[in-house]
Amino acid sequence: MNVIKGGVTAPEGFFATGVACGLKKDGRKDLAIVCSEDSAAIAGVFTT
């Protein structure tokens, strides 16, 4: 795997943020939101 400079938003038209939606008790960010200006195929990875 290669790390891409610029991370998940390196490709033009992608935006991302992290938010605290209450899953973690200490108020840390626990949900990532990734958006594309255009239609895009997606996949998810979930951890416990």
FENSUL-V328415 format. One record per run of one state. SS is the DSSP state (h for helix, s for strand, l for the rest). FROM is the first residue (numbers start at 1). TO is the last residue. If there is no record, write none. Layout:
BEGIN
SS/FROM/TO  SS/FROM/TO
END
This chain:
BEGIN
l/1/6  h/7/9  l/10/13  s/14/19  l/20/30  s/31/36  l/37/48
END
